[in-house]
Every structure is written in structure tokens, then in C-alpha cells.
Amino acid sequence: MTDAIIWNAPDDDHPARRASQRSYAAVAKKDLAQWLTVYAANAVLEDPVGPSMFDAEGKGHHGHEGISAFWKAAIEPVDQFRFTINDSFANPGSNTCANIGQIRTTFADGSHTTTDLIMVYVVDDEGQVLSMKAFWEPDRTMASYTKA
């Protein structure tokens, strides 16, 4: 992994686990084009699950167009991401994994937040993400806000 991704969890070649790692790496590099290659054309991203500042109706971001719009709203404004994954559950023979961890987001002025979350990835037979659901609470993240 990189300095931006700390993996303290089981690590093997499970396709959903590998897709999650590719996703984190692309976000850490701030590479939208690479990030979209992780997702199937018909993927649905819910981050967080339910209504939020990124998805007022709570229906998720659909396809590459919707996922790109999420990127512009949620990822582009952040200067630096640091992922710490403390556990990962991926049963052999399934196309799903659930990762438990934290994401620290740092903004250009040095302020930052930490989000505790569970991220569930479902991939197709080619290892592309069909569904990603991130379970976290915006109010808890905002309560962690630290001014530079």
C-alpha cells in the first residue's frame, strides 16, 4: 500500500477486496479517470447510504455520469485523503466484501475531518464494482472537524 492507504486487514486476491483497494488508490491520487475504471458502467455508489449533502434524495449516484458528479462534489474539494482499513470481510466464492475503517480528509487550508465507516463493495465477474455502499454518519464526521 501507500502512505495514503494503511491496510491493517486481511489481504488476499478476493476480487471485491482488490477492487476496493484500486478505488482507494485512485481517490488518494485524485485520479478520476482511473477511479471510473474501477466501476462498471451501470454501477451505483451510495456514499453515505441515505439522504445526505451529496445525495438529497438518498437514491445513490448511478453510472459513470452520476459517479463523476459525486467526485466533483465530494472528492475534488479535498486536498488529501488517508484511508486506514482495520478489517475486511470477504467470503471466498462471493463477489462482496465489507471494509471497516477511517478516512481522514484534509483540505487545502490544513483543516481536516475523520470519518469512521463501513464500505461494502459488490463486483461483477470481471472485478468491476457494481455497487458501493458506505455507511457513515455525516454529523459524526462534522463533529470531528479540526481547524488548521
N, C-alpha and C positions, 0 to 999 in steps of 0.2 A: 504494500500500500504506500501511500504518500504521507507527507506531514498533514495534509488536509483530510486524510481518511485514516482513522485509527480503528483497526479491526480486532476486537477482543472477543470474538465469537468463533464458533465452529466455522471451518473454511474448507470447502471441497468444491468439486466441479458441478454441483447442482445447478441446473440451468436458471432457475429463478434467482438463486443467490448470486450467480455470476452477472445476471442482468442488473440486479440492484447495485452491484459494485461498479459496473460500467456507467450506470446512471449517476452515482455519486462522483465518479471521476470526471465526468463531463460537466457536472454542475460546479465542481471545485475549480475546473479550468475555465469556467464561464464560456463553454463552447456549445451553443445552441444546436448547430448542425450535427455535432457528434451526439448530443443528447437525443435528438429526434431519431437517430439510427437505432437507439435502444428500444423505441416504441413502435409497435405495429401501427399501420395507417389508420386502423379503426380503434385504437386504444382509448381508454377512459382513465383520466387522472383525477383523483379526489384528494386535495391537499389544502386544508384538512377535510375530512369527511363531514358533510353537512354544510349549512349556510355559513359563510364567512366573508371577510373583507375581499377575498379573491373570487368568491362564487356566491353571490347574493341568494340565488335560488337553491344552492346546495345540490345541484344535479351533476357536477363534475365538468371537466374540460374534455371535449370529445375530438378525437382525431388530431392530426398534426397541427391544424389551424388553431384549435382550442388550446392545445398544449403549448403552442408558441405564444398565444395570448397570455397564458398563465406565466410563462417565462418572463415576458415583458413586465408583468405586474408584480411578481413575487421574487424573481431571481435577479433580473437585471439591476434593480436598485441596490443590491447588496454588493459590498466590495469584496468580502471574503467569506467562504464557508469552511467550517471544520466539522466533519462527521465523526462521531465516536459511536461505533456499534458494539454493544456489550453482549448481545446474544442474537442468535439467528436460528430459526426453526424451519427446517426443510426436509420433509419426509421423502425418502427415495421413492421414485415412481410417481411423485406428484409434480405438478407444474407450478407449485406455490411455495413461497417462503414468507416468513414474518420476521422482521428485524426489529430489535429493541435498542434504542439508543438516544443520542442527543445530537442536535445540530446547533452549533454556535454560528450566528450570523453577525458579521462585523461590517459596519457602514464606513463610508469614506472619512467621516469625522472621528472615527475611533470608538463610537458608541457601539453597543452590542446587545444581543439577546441570546438566550439559550432555550431551545425547545426540546422538551422530553417527549418522545413519541414512539409509536409502533407503526411500522411501514409494512404493508402486505403487498407482495408482488405476485401476479399470475402471468405466466408466459405461455406462448404458443409452442408448437413443436420445433420451431426454428430458434427459440430462445428470445423472441421479441416480447416485450411487455404488452399484454392485452389490458391489464388493469393494475393500477397502483392506488392503494388507499392508505393515506397517512392519518393516523388517529392521534390528534393532539388538541389542546385547548388554547385558543388564541389569548384568552385572558391570563392564563398562567405564563405564556411566553412574554406577554407585555409586562407582567409583573417582574420579570427578570431583567427588564431593560436597565442597562447601566450606561450612564452618560460618560463621555470621554473626559 
